């Protein structure tokens, strides 16, 4: 990662192709002016998919602004207390992604982050490379079932992260992508590398199970059942045999 100063903050970037990014590059209005917005994903807030220029070999990037949730959202939608660059949400997520990507983990290629300060507070945005041809697991399972070996492979994928000590703060079915029978974890906001322990690993898995059950209450056609979950756990325990 490299960092450059802007008028009221910094831009951090990973690949050399992102060195020329400016403050405007982190706004959807900039990409709209280039007719480069190619899609969006709507959750609580909108994430934008943009098509980069020729020098980036026509990659698609994902642009995401950091929004608050929970009670703090009532006081500020997107302002966070600044306690140092390395502890900002965007910088920390970009750094974690850069480390995991370099180590060969199934995460998106990190591109850049922008942190802008105002007084004691900051706002932030992040850009990552879009995983080619990927769908989140909810979108995938809404239309087709996964065979048992894929559920086991998903369990193995999660186990590899856990064995490395990778804590995903929001491991849910929408933060898992599938592309060509390969799984990727996305959205590492508030994620960290910590000492591997069965307690937080179990909690991570239970969070994922709750998300599957929640999505199924909203979408009865979702191709998920108890047997699928057991298949995932079987795959997980082949690499990380903890008490589940």
GROMACS elastic network, one bead per residue, 0.5 to 0.9 nm:
[ bonds ]
;  ai    aj funct       b0    kb
    1    12     6  0.65396   500
    1    13     6  0.55157   500
    1    15     6  0.79798   500
    1    94     6  0.84708   500
    1    95     6  0.72270   500
    1    98     6  0.75260   500
    1   112     6  0.86661   500
    2    11     6  0.83658   500
    2    12     6  0.55052   500
    2    13     6  0.54440   500
    2    14     6  0.64080   500
    2    15     6  0.89927   500
    2    19     6  0.85020   500
    3    10     6  0.65962   500
    3    11     6  0.57091   500
    3    13     6  0.64774   500
    4     9     6  0.87190   500
    4    10     6  0.55916   500
    4    11     6  0.54829   500
    4    12     6  0.65059   500
    4    13     6  0.86760   500
    4    19     6  0.89273   500
    5     8     6  0.78109   500
    5     9     6  0.59965   500
    5    11     6  0.64576   500
    5    12     6  0.88259   500
    6     9     6  0.52004   500
    6    10     6  0.51652   500
    6    11     6  0.69540   500
    6    22     6  0.85125   500
    6    23     6  0.77468   500
    6   116     6  0.82337   500
    7    10     6  0.80015   500
    7   116     6  0.84806   500
    8   115     6  0.84205   500
    8   116     6  0.55812   500
    8   117     6  0.55460   500
    8   118     6  0.72298   500
    9   114     6  0.76751   500
    9   115     6  0.55436   500
    9   117     6  0.54563   500
    9   118     6  0.87061   500
    9   122     6  0.85277   500
   10    85     6  0.87715   500
   10   113     6  0.83447   500
   10   114     6  0.59596   500
   10   115     6  0.54715   500
   10   116     6  0.66490   500
   10   117     6  0.87444   500
   11    21     6  0.81161   500
   11    22     6  0.78679   500
   11    23     6  0.78116   500
   11   112     6  0.70698   500
   11   113     6  0.57085   500
   11   115     6  0.64361   500
   11   116     6  0.86350   500
   12    19     6  0.86757   500
   12    91     6  0.72109   500
   12    94     6  0.82361   500
   12   111     6  0.86030   500
   12   112     6  0.54555   500
   12   113     6  0.52298   500
   12   114     6  0.64224   500
   12   115     6  0.83800   500
   13    16     6  0.78229   500
   13    17     6  0.89979   500
   13    18     6  0.61091   500
   13    19     6  0.65961   500
   13    21     6  0.86253   500
   13    94     6  0.82220   500
   13   110     6  0.80193   500
   13   111     6  0.57254   500
   13   113     6  0.63805   500
   13   114     6  0.87670   500
   14    17     6  0.84215   500
   14    18     6  0.70023   500
   14    19     6  0.81331   500
   14    94     6  0.84232   500
   14    95     6  0.89372   500
   14    98     6  0.72637   500
   14   109     6  0.89042   500
   14   110     6  0.65838   500
   14   111     6  0.54014   500
   14   112     6  0.61610   500
   15    18     6  0.56802   500
   15    19     6  0.73717   500
   15   110     6  0.80585   500
   15   111     6  0.62291   500
   15   112     6  0.82125   500
   16    19     6  0.53599   500
   16    20     6  0.84297   500
   17    20     6  0.71437   500
   17    21     6  0.85549   500
   17    55     6  0.73164   500
   17    56     6  0.62950   500
   17   111     6  0.86464   500
   18    21     6  0.55261   500
   18    56     6  0.85079   500
   18   111     6  0.65338   500
   18   112     6  0.68068   500
   19    22     6  0.86567   500
   19   112     6  0.87642   500
   21    24     6  0.79395   500
   21    25     6  0.58093   500
   21    26     6  0.82559   500
   21   112     6  0.83487   500
   22    25     6  0.52401   500
   22    26     6  0.74589   500
   22   114     6  0.89745   500
   23    26     6  0.58375   500
   23    27     6  0.76810   500
   23   114     6  0.73102   500
   24    27     6  0.54589   500
   24    28     6  0.84442   500
   24    29     6  0.80413   500
   24    30     6  0.58712   500
   24    31     6  0.87473   500
   25    28     6  0.78184   500
   25    29     6  0.87600   500
   25    30     6  0.60917   500
   25    31     6  0.72510   500
   26    29     6  0.87827   500
   26    30     6  0.76774   500
   26    31     6  0.86430   500
   26    63     6  0.69614   500
   26    64     6  0.83830   500
   26    65     6  0.83956   500
   26   113     6  0.81563   500
   26   114     6  0.71922   500
   26   125     6  0.64761   500
   26   126     6  0.75124   500
   26   127     6  0.76369   500
   27    30     6  0.55652   500
   27    31     6  0.71002   500
   27    32     6  0.89374   500
   27    63     6  0.80595   500
   27    65     6  0.87755   500
   27   125     6  0.86138   500
   28    31     6  0.52409   500
   28    32     6  0.60694   500
   28    33     6  0.86143   500
   28    37     6  0.77303   500
   28    48     6  0.71888   500
   28    50     6  0.85742   500
   28    63     6  0.77778   500
   29    33     6  0.61503   500
   29    34     6  0.87424   500
   30    33     6  0.52083   500
   30    34     6  0.66241   500
   30    35     6  0.89113   500
   30    36     6  0.87861   500
   31    34     6  0.50206   500
   31    35     6  0.62590   500
   31    36     6  0.51601   500
   31    37     6  0.58394   500
   31    50     6  0.67722   500
   31    51     6  0.82762   500
   31    52     6  0.88329   500
   32    36     6  0.58620   500
   32    37     6  0.57000   500
   32    50     6  0.87659   500
   33    36     6  0.75751   500
   33    37     6  0.89493   500
   34    37     6  0.79880   500
   35    38     6  0.83065   500
   35    50     6  0.89590   500
   35    51     6  0.87173   500
   36    49     6  0.85116   500
   36    50     6  0.53702   500
   36    51     6  0.50353   500
   36    52     6  0.70349   500
   36    53     6  0.86496   500
   37    40     6  0.80864   500
   37    48     6  0.70657   500
   37    49     6  0.59335   500
   37    51     6  0.63641   500
   38    48     6  0.79421   500
   38    49     6  0.55966   500
   38    50     6  0.54096   500
   38    51     6  0.64767   500
   38    60     6  0.84093   500
   39    47     6  0.86925   500
   39    48     6  0.61449   500
   39    50     6  0.70677   500
   40    46     6  0.65480   500
   40    47     6  0.55230   500
   40    49     6  0.55001   500
   40    50     6  0.86958   500
   40    62     6  0.87398   500
   41    45     6  0.83009   500
   41    46     6  0.56804   500
   41    47     6  0.51049   500
   41    48     6  0.65033   500
   41    49     6  0.79471   500
   42    45     6  0.57745   500
   42    47     6  0.63955   500
   42    48     6  0.88127   500
   43    46     6  0.62642   500
   43    47     6  0.80558   500
   44    67     6  0.89982   500
   44    69     6  0.89092   500
   45    65     6  0.86284   500
   45    67     6  0.77272   500
   46    64     6  0.76583   500
   46    65     6  0.84428   500
   47    62     6  0.69232   500
   47    63     6  0.59801   500
   47    64     6  0.50932   500
   47    65     6  0.74903   500
   48    61     6  0.82137   500
   48    62     6  0.56989   500
   48    63     6  0.51243   500
   48    64     6  0.66502   500
   49    60     6  0.65581   500
   49    61     6  0.56776   500
   49    63     6  0.63560   500
   49   130     6  0.76011   500
   50    59     6  0.84547   500
   50    60     6  0.54843   500
   50    61     6  0.52462   500
   50    62     6  0.63944   500
   50    63     6  0.74152   500
   50   130     6  0.89831   500
   51    58     6  0.62350   500
   51    59     6  0.60844   500
   51    61     6  0.64037   500
   52    55     6  0.80310   500
   52    56     6  0.60588   500
   52    57     6  0.75564   500
   52    58     6  0.52263   500
   52    59     6  0.55897   500
   52    60     6  0.60199   500
   52    61     6  0.70319   500
   53    56     6  0.56066   500
   53    57     6  0.67743   500
   53    58     6  0.55428   500
   53    59     6  0.77901   500
   54    58     6  0.55768   500
   54    59     6  0.86759   500
   55    58     6  0.75225   500
   56    59     6  0.60363   500
   59   129     6  0.71944   500
   59   130     6  0.77207   500
   59   132     6  0.89322   500
   60   128     6  0.88203   500
   60   129     6  0.61188   500
   60   130     6  0.54585   500
   60   131     6  0.82902   500
   60   132     6  0.81628   500
   61   111     6  0.82407   500
   61   127     6  0.64363   500
   61   128     6  0.56282   500
   61   130     6  0.50347   500
   61   131     6  0.87430   500
   62   126     6  0.80904   500
   62   127     6  0.54414   500
   62   128     6  0.52534   500
   62   129     6  0.59562   500
   62   130     6  0.56757   500
   63   125     6  0.72574   500
   63   126     6  0.60018   500
   63   128     6  0.69152   500
   63   129     6  0.89616   500
   64   124     6  0.88612   500
   64   125     6  0.56660   500
   64   126     6  0.54429   500
   64   127     6  0.64687   500
   64   128     6  0.85857   500
   65    78     6  0.83151   500
   65   123     6  0.83418   500
   65   124     6  0.62253   500
   65   126     6  0.65469   500
   66    77     6  0.89486   500
   66    78     6  0.62306   500
   66    79     6  0.86503   500
   66    89     6  0.78112   500
   66    90     6  0.77218   500
   66   123     6  0.71884   500
   66   124     6  0.57285   500
   66   125     6  0.58578   500
   66   126     6  0.79682   500
   66   189     6  0.89180   500
   67    73     6  0.79796   500
   67    76     6  0.88644   500
   67    77     6  0.58130   500
   67    79     6  0.78974   500
   67   123     6  0.87194   500
   67   124     6  0.87278   500
   68    71     6  0.86598   500
   68    72     6  0.65074   500
   68    73     6  0.50650   500
   68    74     6  0.88370   500
   68    76     6  0.71712   500
   68    77     6  0.52655   500
   68    78     6  0.53190   500
   68    79     6  0.75883   500
   68    80     6  0.82226   500
   69    72     6  0.63187   500
   69    73     6  0.50265   500
   69    74     6  0.84762   500
   69    77     6  0.76878   500
   69    78     6  0.89237   500
   70    73     6  0.56960   500
   70    74     6  0.78376   500
   71    74     6  0.57784   500
   71    75     6  0.76392   500
   72    75     6  0.53452   500
   72    76     6  0.62892   500
   72    77     6  0.76472   500
   73    76     6  0.51208   500
   73    78     6  0.76128   500
   74    77     6  0.69708   500
   76    79     6  0.57531   500
   76    80     6  0.82265   500
   78   122     6  0.83050   500
   78   123     6  0.61435   500
   78   124     6  0.81123   500
   79   121     6  0.59723   500
   79   122     6  0.55803   500
   79   123     6  0.53173   500
   79   124     6  0.84489   500
   80    88     6  0.81633   500
   80    89     6  0.86757   500
   80   120     6  0.84259   500
   80   121     6  0.53078   500
   80   122     6  0.53623   500
   80   123     6  0.64973   500
   80   124     6  0.88046   500
   81    88     6  0.85533   500
   81   120     6  0.59508   500
   81   122     6  0.64135   500
   82    85     6  0.75590   500
   82    87     6  0.79131   500
   82    88     6  0.68404   500
   82   117     6  0.76292   500
   82   119     6  0.85987   500
   82   120     6  0.56793   500
   82   121     6  0.50340   500
   82   122     6  0.58848   500
   83    86     6  0.84872   500
   83    87     6  0.64718   500
   83    88     6  0.74088   500
   83   120     6  0.82887   500
   83   121     6  0.87068   500
   84    87     6  0.54933   500
   84    88     6  0.66960   500
   85    88     6  0.53953   500
   85    89     6  0.89036   500
   85    91     6  0.67761   500
   85    92     6  0.83133   500
   85   115     6  0.82315   500
   86    89     6  0.83011   500
   86    90     6  0.88329   500
   86    91     6  0.59066   500
   86    92     6  0.57884   500
   86    95     6  0.86178   500
   87    90     6  0.84737   500
   87    91     6  0.70723   500
   87    92     6  0.59928   500
   88    91     6  0.55125   500
   88    92     6  0.60233   500
   88    93     6  0.84759   500
   88   115     6  0.77598   500
   88   122     6  0.82098   500
   88   124     6  0.81237   500
   89    92     6  0.54107   500
   89    93     6  0.61181   500
   89    94     6  0.86088   500
   89   115     6  0.89516   500
   89   124     6  0.74699   500
   89   125     6  0.89689   500
   89   189     6  0.63310   500
   89   190     6  0.66519   500
   90    93     6  0.52192   500
   90    94     6  0.60657   500
   90    95     6  0.85158   500
   90   112     6  0.88987   500
   90   113     6  0.58916   500
   90   114     6  0.71600   500
   90   115     6  0.70775   500
   90   124     6  0.60124   500
   90   125     6  0.63412   500
   90   126     6  0.60098   500
   90   189     6  0.74619   500
   91    94     6  0.51569   500
   91    95     6  0.60501   500
   91    96     6  0.85637   500
   91   112     6  0.87467   500
   91   113     6  0.64070   500
   91   114     6  0.79105   500
   91   115     6  0.76902   500
   91   124     6  0.87102   500
   91   126     6  0.84223   500
   92    95     6  0.51681   500
   92    96     6  0.61540   500
   92    97     6  0.85952   500
   92   188     6  0.89718   500
   92   189     6  0.78177   500
   92   190     6  0.76828   500
   92   191     6  0.82486   500
   92   192     6  0.83873   500
   93    96     6  0.51459   500
   93    97     6  0.60966   500
   93    98     6  0.84821   500
   93   113     6  0.89030   500
   93   126     6  0.85146   500
   93   187     6  0.82291   500
   93   188     6  0.57701   500
   93   189     6  0.54766   500
   93   190     6  0.69917   500
   93   191     6  0.69907   500
   93   192     6  0.83704   500
   94    97     6  0.51483   500
   94    98     6  0.60259   500
   94    99     6  0.86474   500
   94   110     6  0.61436   500
   94   111     6  0.78220   500
   94   112     6  0.69825   500
   94   113     6  0.67808   500
   94   126     6  0.75186   500
   94   127     6  0.87170   500
   94   128     6  0.85463   500
   94   188     6  0.85479   500
   94   189     6  0.89322   500
   95    98     6  0.50574   500
   95    99     6  0.62629   500
   95   100     6  0.86939   500
   95   110     6  0.84482   500
   96    99     6  0.52143   500
   96   100     6  0.62105   500
   96   101     6  0.84774   500
   96   188     6  0.77275   500
   96   191     6  0.76747   500
   96   192     6  0.69870   500
   96   193     6  0.80701   500
   97   100     6  0.51327   500
   97   101     6  0.58149   500
   97   102     6  0.83378   500
   97   107     6  0.69197   500
   97   108     6  0.74820   500
   97   109     6  0.73449   500
   97   110     6  0.59863   500
   97   188     6  0.74651   500
   98   101     6  0.51990   500
   98   102     6  0.60599   500
   98   103     6  0.85681   500
   98   109     6  0.73620   500
   98   110     6  0.59321   500
   98   111     6  0.86928   500
   99   102     6  0.52299   500
   99   103     6  0.62457   500
   99   104     6  0.88310   500
   99   105     6  0.89347   500
  100   103     6  0.50002   500
  100   104     6  0.63469   500
  100   105     6  0.53390   500
  100   106     6  0.79435   500
  100   107     6  0.70778   500
  100   166     6  0.89275   500
  101   104     6  0.51537   500
  101   105     6  0.54231   500
  101   106     6  0.70654   500
  101   107     6  0.60417   500
  101   108     6  0.72044   500
  101   109     6  0.63460   500
  101   110     6  0.77623   500
  102   105     6  0.75563   500
  104   107     6  0.82935   500
  105   108     6  0.89835   500
  105   157     6  0.89426   500
  105   160     6  0.83818   500
  105   161     6  0.77016   500
  105   184     6  0.83456   500
  105   185     6  0.89904   500
  106   157     6  0.80900   500
  106   182     6  0.82699   500
  106   183     6  0.68337   500
  106   185     6  0.64992   500
  106   186     6  0.88942   500
  107   110     6  0.85054   500
  107   131     6  0.86479   500
  107   183     6  0.87613   500
  107   184     6  0.53110   500
  107   185     6  0.54622   500
  107   186     6  0.61954   500
  108   128     6  0.64524   500
  108   129     6  0.58971   500
  108   130     6  0.67285   500
  108   131     6  0.62038   500
  108   184     6  0.73630   500
  108   185     6  0.78134   500
  108   186     6  0.68182   500
  109   128     6  0.59088   500
  109   129     6  0.52130   500
  109   130     6  0.78635   500
  109   131     6  0.82099   500
  110   113     6  0.88423   500
  110   126     6  0.85825   500
  110   127     6  0.68531   500
  110   129     6  0.62541   500
  111   126     6  0.78430   500
  111   127     6  0.54336   500
  111   129     6  0.64837   500
  112   125     6  0.85914   500
  112   126     6  0.59113   500
  112   127     6  0.52032   500
  112   128     6  0.68720   500
  113   124     6  0.72838   500
  113   125     6  0.56448   500
  113   127     6  0.60961   500
  113   128     6  0.87595   500
  114   123     6  0.83019   500
  114   124     6  0.55104   500
  114   125     6  0.52912   500
  114   126     6  0.64126   500
  114   127     6  0.87721   500
  115   122     6  0.65735   500
  115   123     6  0.59117   500
  115   125     6  0.68091   500
  115   126     6  0.88976   500
  116   121     6  0.85294   500
  116   122     6  0.53733   500
  116   123     6  0.53920   500
  116   124     6  0.62819   500
  117   120     6  0.73781   500
  117   121     6  0.57644   500
  117   123     6  0.65739   500
  117   124     6  0.88022   500
  118   121     6  0.53649   500
  118   122     6  0.58629   500
  118   123     6  0.82871   500
  119   122     6  0.78572   500
  129   132     6  0.87465   500
  130   133     6  0.86504   500
  130   134     6  0.81941   500
  131   134     6  0.56457   500
  131   135     6  0.87670   500
  131   177     6  0.82479   500
  131   179     6  0.77521   500
  131   184     6  0.83961   500
  132   179     6  0.72960   500
  133   178     6  0.83662   500
  133   179     6  0.57525   500
  133   180     6  0.78259   500
  134   177     6  0.58564   500
  134   178     6  0.53370   500
  134   180     6  0.79032   500
  134   183     6  0.89008   500
  134   184     6  0.88382   500
  135   138     6  0.80908   500
  135   139     6  0.61905   500
  135   140     6  0.60642   500
  135   174     6  0.88681   500
  135   176     6  0.83963   500
  135   177     6  0.53427   500
  135   178     6  0.55852   500
  135   179     6  0.67162   500
  136   139     6  0.54788   500
  136   140     6  0.62879   500
  136   141     6  0.87455   500
  136   173     6  0.71565   500
  136   174     6  0.51759   500
  136   175     6  0.66335   500
  136   176     6  0.56016   500
  136   178     6  0.62563   500
  136   179     6  0.89651   500
  137   141     6  0.59538   500
  137   142     6  0.83546   500
  137   173     6  0.55161   500
  137   174     6  0.57945   500
  137   175     6  0.77493   500
  137   176     6  0.57689   500
  137   177     6  0.56772   500
  137   178     6  0.64320   500
  138   141     6  0.52344   500
  138   142     6  0.59888   500
  138   143     6  0.89914   500
  138   173     6  0.59950   500
  138   174     6  0.58737   500
  138   176     6  0.86274   500
  138   177     6  0.89638   500
  138   212     6  0.81588   500
  138   215     6  0.73918   500
  138   222     6  0.72717   500
  138   223     6  0.88737   500
  139   142     6  0.52340   500
  139   143     6  0.71425   500
  139   174     6  0.80969   500
  139   222     6  0.86827   500
  140   143     6  0.58587   500
  140   144     6  0.63567   500
  140   145     6  0.80427   500
  140   146     6  0.87872   500
  140   177     6  0.87432   500
  140   178     6  0.77081   500
  140   222     6  0.87719   500
  140   223     6  0.88371   500
  141   144     6  0.50716   500
  141   145     6  0.56612   500
  141   146     6  0.73004   500
  141   221     6  0.82103   500
  141   222     6  0.54047   500
  141   223     6  0.50597   500
  141   224     6  0.73289   500
  142   145     6  0.80557   500
  142   219     6  0.75223   500
  142   220     6  0.86743   500
  142   221     6  0.59264   500
  142   223     6  0.62970   500
  143   221     6  0.77236   500
  143   222     6  0.74238   500
  143   223     6  0.76374   500
  144   222     6  0.81622   500
  144   223     6  0.64848   500
  145   222     6  0.82167   500
  145   223     6  0.50460   500
  145   224     6  0.74600   500
  146   149     6  0.81428   500
  146   150     6  0.61434   500
  146   151     6  0.67528   500
  146   223     6  0.76534   500
  146   224     6  0.85783   500
  146   228     6  0.83937   500
  147   150     6  0.55116   500
  147   151     6  0.66944   500
  147   152     6  0.89683   500
  147   228     6  0.86025   500
  148   151     6  0.51457   500
  148   152     6  0.62806   500
  148   153     6  0.85726   500
  148   227     6  0.88357   500
  148   228     6  0.69296   500
  148   231     6  0.62357   500
  148   232     6  0.82286   500
  149   152     6  0.50243   500
  149   153     6  0.60414   500
  149   154     6  0.86023   500
  149   231     6  0.78901   500
  149   232     6  0.88574   500
  149   235     6  0.84419   500
  150   154     6  0.61113   500
  150   155     6  0.85802   500
  150   181     6  0.71540   500
  150   182     6  0.87340   500
  150   231     6  0.87220   500
  150   232     6  0.82822   500
  151   154     6  0.50659   500
  151   155     6  0.63747   500
  151   156     6  0.87279   500
  151   228     6  0.63843   500
  151   229     6  0.76168   500
  151   230     6  0.86650   500
  151   231     6  0.56368   500
  151   233     6  0.84838   500
  151   234     6  0.88265   500
  151   235     6  0.73515   500
  152   155     6  0.50182   500
  152   156     6  0.62252   500
  152   157     6  0.86173   500
  152   228     6  0.86576   500
  152   230     6  0.87056   500
  152   231     6  0.53181   500
  152   233     6  0.71635   500
  152   234     6  0.62727   500
  152   236     6  0.69742   500
  153   157     6  0.61162   500
  153   158     6  0.87212   500
  153   181     6  0.88819   500
  153   182     6  0.84501   500
  153   183     6  0.81835   500
  153   231     6  0.89979   500
  153   232     6  0.73263   500
  153   235     6  0.60591   500
  153   236     6  0.80758   500
  154   157     6  0.50041   500
  154   158     6  0.63629   500
  154   159     6  0.85929   500
  154   182     6  0.84340   500
  154   183     6  0.65164   500
  154   232     6  0.62033   500
  154   235     6  0.72103   500
  154   236     6  0.77614   500
  155   158     6  0.52742   500
  155   159     6  0.61518   500
  155   160     6  0.87443   500
  155   231     6  0.77661   500
  155   233     6  0.58188   500
  155   234     6  0.71319   500
  155   237     6  0.77906   500
  155   238     6  0.87968   500
  155   239     6  0.89085   500
  156   160     6  0.62419   500
  156   161     6  0.88844   500
  156   232     6  0.77562   500
  156   233     6  0.84995   500
  156   234     6  0.85108   500
  156   237     6  0.76699   500
  156   238     6  0.72635   500
  156   239     6  0.64535   500
  156   240     6  0.83438   500
  157   160     6  0.52850   500
  157   161     6  0.67609   500
  157   162     6  0.89158   500
  157   183     6  0.71249   500
  157   184     6  0.82166   500
  157   185     6  0.89335   500
  157   235     6  0.84897   500
  157   236     6  0.75492   500
  158   161     6  0.52856   500
  158   162     6  0.63154   500
  158   163     6  0.87098   500
  158   185     6  0.84645   500
  158   205     6  0.87921   500
  158   236     6  0.68058   500
  159   163     6  0.59860   500
  159   164     6  0.85540   500
  159   201     6  0.88352   500
  159   235     6  0.82227   500
  159   236     6  0.51581   500
  159   237     6  0.75315   500
  159   238     6  0.86299   500
  159   239     6  0.62060   500
  159   240     6  0.58548   500
  160   163     6  0.51875   500
  160   164     6  0.63992   500
  160   165     6  0.87617   500
  160   166     6  0.86864   500
  160   236     6  0.84063   500
  160   239     6  0.72973   500
  160   240     6  0.79893   500
  161   164     6  0.52173   500
  161   165     6  0.63963   500
  161   166     6  0.51356   500
  161   167     6  0.77232   500
  161   168     6  0.88415   500
  162   166     6  0.52841   500
  162   167     6  0.68686   500
  162   196     6  0.64839   500
  162   197     6  0.85207   500
  162   201     6  0.65900   500
  162   240     6  0.80397   500
  163   166     6  0.74370   500
  163   195     6  0.89945   500
  163   196     6  0.61648   500
  163   197     6  0.88994   500
  163   239     6  0.82486   500
  163   240     6  0.69115   500
  164   193     6  0.75570   500
  164   194     6  0.83838   500
  164   195     6  0.83114   500
  164   196     6  0.70546   500
  165   192     6  0.80777   500
  165   193     6  0.51042   500
  165   194     6  0.50060   500
  165   195     6  0.54497   500
  165   197     6  0.80502   500
  165   201     6  0.89579   500
  166   191     6  0.73728   500
  166   192     6  0.59744   500
  166   194     6  0.64905   500
  166   195     6  0.85470   500
  166   196     6  0.79354   500
  167   170     6  0.89684   500
  167   171     6  0.88465   500
  167   188     6  0.86452   500
  167   190     6  0.87790   500
  167   191     6  0.54839   500
  167   192     6  0.53207   500
  167   193     6  0.58890   500
  167   194     6  0.68256   500
  167   196     6  0.87568   500
  167   200     6  0.78998   500
  167   201     6  0.78144   500
  167   204     6  0.78412   500
  168   171     6  0.56258   500
  168   185     6  0.86971   500
  168   187     6  0.82725   500
  168   188     6  0.60582   500
  168   189     6  0.80411   500
  168   190     6  0.75401   500
  168   192     6  0.70406   500
  168   193     6  0.88843   500
  168   204     6  0.73396   500
  169   187     6  0.88526   500
  169   188     6  0.70105   500
  169   189     6  0.70942   500
  169   190     6  0.58526   500
  169   191     6  0.52207   500
  169   192     6  0.81445   500
  169   204     6  0.78101   500
  170   175     6  0.76637   500
  170   187     6  0.78035   500
  170   188     6  0.77298   500
  170   189     6  0.81260   500
  170   190     6  0.84650   500
  170   191     6  0.82129   500
  170   204     6  0.79744   500
  170   207     6  0.76599   500
  170   208     6  0.82772   500
  171   174     6  0.83145   500
  171   175     6  0.63173   500
  171   176     6  0.78080   500
  171   185     6  0.82169   500
  171   186     6  0.88148   500
  171   187     6  0.87282   500
  171   188     6  0.89632   500
  171   204     6  0.63747   500
  171   205     6  0.76839   500
  171   207     6  0.64691   500
  171   208     6  0.55567   500
  171   211     6  0.84238   500
  172   175     6  0.53899   500
  172   176     6  0.69355   500
  172   204     6  0.88888   500
  172   205     6  0.89227   500
  172   207     6  0.66736   500
  172   209     6  0.78273   500
  172   210     6  0.80756   500
  172   211     6  0.53921   500
  172   212     6  0.74340   500
  173   176     6  0.55026   500
  173   177     6  0.83303   500
  173   208     6  0.64186   500
  173   209     6  0.84462   500
  173   211     6  0.60849   500
  173   212     6  0.61382   500
  173   215     6  0.82229   500
  174   177     6  0.73069   500
  174   186     6  0.87143   500
  174   211     6  0.84580   500
  175   184     6  0.82970   500
  175   185     6  0.59370   500
  175   186     6  0.51817   500
  175   187     6  0.63313   500
  176   183     6  0.66897   500
  176   184     6  0.56775   500
  176   186     6  0.62609   500
  177   182     6  0.80905   500
  177   183     6  0.55315   500
  177   184     6  0.50098   500
  177   185     6  0.63666   500
  177   186     6  0.73904   500
  178   181     6  0.61199   500
  178   182     6  0.55014   500
  178   184     6  0.64208   500
  179   182     6  0.52251   500
  179   183     6  0.65814   500
  179   184     6  0.81477   500
  180   183     6  0.84673   500
  185   188     6  0.81054   500
  187   190     6  0.88854   500
  187   191     6  0.84699   500
  188   192     6  0.80208   500
  189   192     6  0.87562   500
  193   196     6  0.86188   500
  194   197     6  0.85755   500
  196   199     6  0.89025   500
  196   200     6  0.81027   500
  196   201     6  0.76050   500
  197   200     6  0.60924   500
  197   201     6  0.63329   500
  197   202     6  0.86886   500
  198   202     6  0.57870   500
  198   203     6  0.84130   500
  198   242     6  0.62995   500
  198   243     6  0.75512   500
  198   244     6  0.87736   500
  199   202     6  0.53361   500
  199   203     6  0.63323   500
  199   204     6  0.87371   500
  200   204     6  0.60542   500
  200   205     6  0.86628   500
  201   204     6  0.50333   500
  201   205     6  0.64032   500
  201   206     6  0.87086   500
  201   242     6  0.88340   500
  202   205     6  0.51705   500
  202   206     6  0.61810   500
  202   207     6  0.86149   500
  202   242     6  0.83902   500
  202   243     6  0.82755   500
  202   244     6  0.67111   500
  203   206     6  0.50398   500
  203   207     6  0.61356   500
  203   208     6  0.86767   500
  204   207     6  0.51857   500
  204   208     6  0.64700   500
  204   209     6  0.88806   500
  205   208     6  0.50478   500
  205   209     6  0.62943   500
  205   210     6  0.87053   500
  205   233     6  0.88995   500
  206   210     6  0.61742   500
  206   211     6  0.86007   500
  207   210     6  0.51620   500
  207   211     6  0.63189   500
  207   212     6  0.88653   500
  208   211     6  0.50946   500
  208   212     6  0.64179   500
  208   213     6  0.87967   500
  209   212     6  0.51641   500
  209   213     6  0.63163   500
  209   214     6  0.85737   500
  209   229     6  0.76811   500
  210   213     6  0.51089   500
  210   214     6  0.59951   500
  210   215     6  0.85393   500
  211   215     6  0.60385   500
  211   216     6  0.84547   500
  212   215     6  0.52168   500
  212   216     6  0.61575   500
  212   217     6  0.88140   500
  212   222     6  0.87841   500
  212   224     6  0.74351   500
  213   216     6  0.50590   500
  213   217     6  0.64312   500
  213   218     6  0.89360   500
  213   224     6  0.84543   500
  213   225     6  0.89106   500
  214   217     6  0.52810   500
  214   218     6  0.67046   500
  214   219     6  0.87837   500
  215   218     6  0.51495   500
  215   219     6  0.60191   500
  215   220     6  0.82913   500
  215   222     6  0.75734   500
  216   220     6  0.52827   500
  216   221     6  0.73983   500
  216   222     6  0.56427   500
  216   223     6  0.83715   500
  216   224     6  0.76425   500
  217   220     6  0.60714   500
  217   222     6  0.89129   500
  218   222     6  0.88389   500
  219   222     6  0.56797   500
  220   223     6  0.83765   500
  221   224     6  0.86795   500
  222   225     6  0.89226   500
  223   228     6  0.89330   500
  224   227     6  0.81829   500
  224   228     6  0.61645   500
  224   229     6  0.77372   500
  225   228     6  0.53178   500
  225   229     6  0.65772   500
  225   230     6  0.89165   500
  226   229     6  0.51151   500
  226   230     6  0.62971   500
  226   231     6  0.86650   500
  227   230     6  0.50646   500
  227   231     6  0.61895   500
  227   232     6  0.86784   500
  228   231     6  0.50060   500
  228   232     6  0.62885   500
  228   233     6  0.87097   500
  229   232     6  0.50379   500
  229   233     6  0.62774   500
  229   234     6  0.86115   500
  230   234     6  0.60415   500
  230   235     6  0.86250   500
  231   235     6  0.63329   500
  231   236     6  0.86068   500
  232   235     6  0.52450   500
  232   236     6  0.62001   500
  232   237     6  0.87427   500
  233   237     6  0.60526   500
  233   238     6  0.86134   500
  233   244     6  0.81874   500
  234   237     6  0.52848   500
  234   238     6  0.64015   500
  235   238     6  0.53788   500
  235   239     6  0.73090   500
  235   240     6  0.88857   500
  236   239     6  0.58362   500
  236   240     6  0.59922   500
  236   241     6  0.73968   500
  237   242     6  0.66671   500
  237   243     6  0.88512   500
  237   244     6  0.88420   500
  238   241     6  0.62327   500
  241   244     6  0.85665   500
